[in-house]
């Protein structure tokens, strides 16, 4: 399995990060994608990637909740990093109207700039959307037909949202512990979506799956999400693992990563 979204560099793992990674390996996780948040997380993320080459893969980007009046400085750093080395993806980027309703214009501008870079550097994007599908789609419409690709991280949208996403580029839906929540409604939507559109993620340390909901999440719990998808699609867990891994490998060119 591949955990396509985990913040294992976060402070929540400072006391036992290596044990967390070992548990992930023992659970069958082969690779972990580390999306960046902003300049404050970059060094921690790079240190973790360097400590686990071929297992942890860093992405570069500015999270929408880190976008404020001084966001252009953050974007300058992203641009410098894109010029400095090859990254697995641009992310975590997007829009968020749950935590921040004040800086939407700045969020959309930063999102558009990072989408442009994804095309320039031929990289997939990891898109954050929270209470902001329409604001996200508004920006992405500018790039329709230009070859965008990536993941809609922590997907909780409707079937209509899925149809729009399919028109905007080659995108997968990141499915995490929310799929195990009893009242999320996500399972009803998933039944209408082909498994070929899905990838697994944890969003560790957030969104731990049942029966660990409310606790610190970790990549070792990825099999719980695969098991729930196997129930939804009425196929074997092994098949879910294989299909979602194949999807992640199509999107992320792990074998091409060089400094």
C-alpha positions in Angstrom: 0.0 0.0 0.0 1.0 3.6 -0.5 -0.1 6.3 2.0 -0.5 9.2 -0.4 -0.9 11.9 2.3 0.7 11.9 5.8 2.3 14.6 7.8 4.7 12.4 9.7 7.1 15.2 10.2 4.6 17.0 12.4 5.4 17.6 16.1 2.8 15.1 17.1 5.3 12.4 16.2 8.4 13.8 17.8 8.5 11.3 20.6 8.1 8.1 18.5 8.5 8.9 14.8 10.8 6.0 14.0 8.5 3.5 15.7 5.5 5.0 13.8 7.4 4.4 10.5 8.3 0.9 11.6 4.7 0.1 12.4 3.7 1.4 8.9 6.3 -0.9 7.2 5.0 -3.9 9.3 1.4 -3.0 8.2 2.4 -3.3 4.5 2.9 0.4 3.7 5.6 0.6 1.0 5.8 4.4 0.4 4.5 7.6 2.1 4.0 10.9 0.4 4.7 13.9 2.7 2.8 17.1 1.6 4.3 20.3 2.9 2.4 23.0 4.8 4.6 26.1 4.6 8.1 27.4 5.2 7.9 26.4 8.9 7.5 22.7 8.0 10.0 22.4 5.1 13.1 21.5 7.1 11.3 18.9 9.2 9.8 17.3 6.1 13.1 17.2 4.2 14.9 15.7 7.2 12.4 12.9 7.4 12.7 12.2 3.6 16.5 12.1 3.9 16.3 9.7 6.8 14.0 7.3 4.8 15.0 7.5 1.1 12.8 5.4 -1.2 10.1 5.3 1.5 9.2 8.9 2.3 8.7 11.3 -0.6 8.4 15.1 0.0 6.0 17.4 -1.9 6.4 21.2 -2.0 3.6 23.7 -1.6 1.8 26.2 0.6 -1.3 25.0 2.4 -4.3 27.3 2.0 -4.6 28.0 5.7 -1.0 29.4 5.6 -2.0 32.0 3.0 -2.3 35.4 4.4 -1.2 38.9 3.4 2.5 37.9 3.3 1.8 34.8 1.1 4.0 35.9 -1.8 7.1 35.3 0.3 5.9 31.7 0.8 5.3 31.3 -2.9 8.8 32.6 -3.6 10.2 29.9 -1.5 8.2 27.2 -3.3 9.5 28.6 -6.7 13.1 28.4 -5.4 12.6 24.8 -4.2 11.1 23.8 -7.6 14.2 25.1 -9.3 16.5 23.4 -6.8 15.4 19.8 -7.1 12.8 17.3 -8.3 9.8 16.8 -6.1 7.2 14.1 -6.0 4.3 16.6 -6.3 3.1 20.2 -5.6 1.1 20.2 -2.4 -0.7 20.6 -0.2 -2.4 23.4 -2.1 -6.0 24.5 -2.6 -8.7 26.5 -0.8 -10.2 26.4 2.7 -13.3 28.3 3.8 -13.7 26.4 7.0 -10.7 27.9 8.8 -10.3 31.1 6.9 -13.0 33.1 5.2 -11.0 36.3 5.1 -8.2 35.5 2.6 -10.1 33.7 -0.2 -8.7 36.0 -2.9 -5.2 35.4 -1.7 -5.9 31.6 -1.5 -7.2 31.5 -5.0 -4.2 33.5 -6.3 -1.7 31.2 -4.6 -3.6 28.2 -5.8 -3.5 29.4 -9.4 0.2 30.1 -9.3 1.0 26.7 -7.9 -1.2 25.0 -10.5 0.8 26.9 -13.2 4.0 25.5 -11.7 2.6 22.0 -11.7 2.2 22.3 -15.5 5.6 23.9 -16.0 7.4 21.2 -14.0 5.1 18.4 -15.0 4.1 17.5 -11.4 0.9 16.2 -9.9 -0.9 18.4 -7.4 -2.3 17.5 -4.0 -5.4 19.6 -3.5 -7.0 20.6 -0.2 -10.7 21.5 -0.4 -12.7 22.3 2.7 -16.1 23.9 2.4 -14.8 25.4 -0.8 -15.4 23.2 -3.9 -16.9 26.1 -5.9 -14.0 28.4 -5.0 -11.6 25.6 -6.0 -13.3 24.8 -9.3 -13.4 28.5 -10.1 -9.6 28.6 -10.2 -9.2 25.3 -11.9 -11.5 26.2 -14.8 -8.7 28.5 -16.0 -6.6 25.3 -16.6 -9.3 23.1 -18.1 -7.8 21.0 -20.9 -4.2 21.9 -20.1 -3.3 18.6 -18.5 -3.7 19.1 -14.7 -3.3 15.9 -12.7 -3.3 15.0 -9.1 -5.4 14.1 -6.0 -8.3 15.7 -4.4 -7.1 15.0 -0.8 -9.5 13.9 1.9 -12.4 13.8 -0.5 -15.9 14.3 1.0 -17.7 15.8 -2.0 -20.8 14.8 -3.9 -21.2 12.8 -7.1 -21.7 16.1 -8.9 -18.4 17.3 -7.6 -16.8 14.1 -8.9 -18.3 14.7 -12.4 -16.8 18.2 -12.4 -13.4 16.9 -11.2 -13.4 14.4 -14.0 -13.7 17.3 -16.5 -10.8 19.3 -15.1 -8.0 16.9 -15.6 -6.7 13.4 -14.5 -7.5 13.3 -10.8 -7.8 10.7 -8.1 -9.8 11.0 -4.9 -7.8 10.6 -1.6 -9.8 8.3 0.7 -8.9 8.3 4.4 -10.5 7.5 7.8 -13.6 9.6 7.0 -14.7 6.5 5.0 -15.0 4.6 8.3 -17.1 7.2 10.0 -20.7 6.0 10.5 -22.4 9.2 9.5 -20.0 10.7 6.9 -22.2 9.8 3.9 -19.0 9.2 1.9 -19.7 5.5 1.4 -22.9 6.3 -0.5 -20.9 8.5 -2.9 -18.2 5.9 -3.2 -20.6 3.3 -4.5 -21.1 5.4 -7.5 -17.4 6.0 -8.2 -15.1 3.5 -9.9 -12.3 2.2 -7.7 -9.9 3.2 -10.5 -10.4 6.8 -9.2 -9.2 6.1 -5.7 -6.0 6.3 -3.7 -5.4 5.6 0.0 -4.3 8.2 2.5 -4.3 8.7 6.2 -3.7 12.5 6.6 -1.8 11.5 9.8 -1.9 12.8 12.5 -5.5 13.7 11.7 -8.7 11.8 10.8 -7.8 8.5 12.5 -10.2 5.7 11.3 -12.6 3.8 13.4 -11.9 2.3 16.0 -9.2 4.9 16.7 -11.3 7.9 15.8 -10.2 10.9 17.9 -6.7 9.6 18.5 -3.5 10.5 16.7 -3.6 8.9 13.3 -0.7 7.0 11.7 0.2 5.3 8.5 0.0 1.8 10.1 -3.8 2.2 10.1 -4.0 2.4 6.4 -5.3 -1.2 6.2 -8.4 -0.2 8.1 -9.3 2.2 5.2 -8.6 -0.5 2.6 -10.8 -2.9 4.6 -13.7 -0.4 4.5 -13.3 0.2 0.8 -13.3 -3.6 0.3 -16.7 -3.7 2.1 -18.1 -0.8 0.0 -17.0 -2.3 -3.3 -17.6 -5.9 -2.3 -14.2 -7.1 -3.4 -11.2 -8.5 -1.5 -8.9 -6.3 0.5 -5.9 -7.5 -1.5 -7.6 -6.2 -4.7 -8.2 -2.8 -3.1 -4.6 -2.6 -2.0 -3.4 -3.5 -5.4 -5.7 -1.2 -7.3 -5.1 1.8 -5.1 -1.3 1.2 -5.2 -1.4 1.0 -9.0 -3.3 4.3 -9.1 -0.7 6.0 -6.9 2.1 4.7 -9.0 0.5 5.9 -12.2 0.3 9.4 -10.7 3.6 9.7 -8.8 6.7 8.8 -10.7 8.6 7.4 -7.7 11.2 5.8 -9.9 12.2 9.2 -11.4 13.0 10.9 -8.2 16.6 12.4 -8.2 18.1 15.3 -6.3 
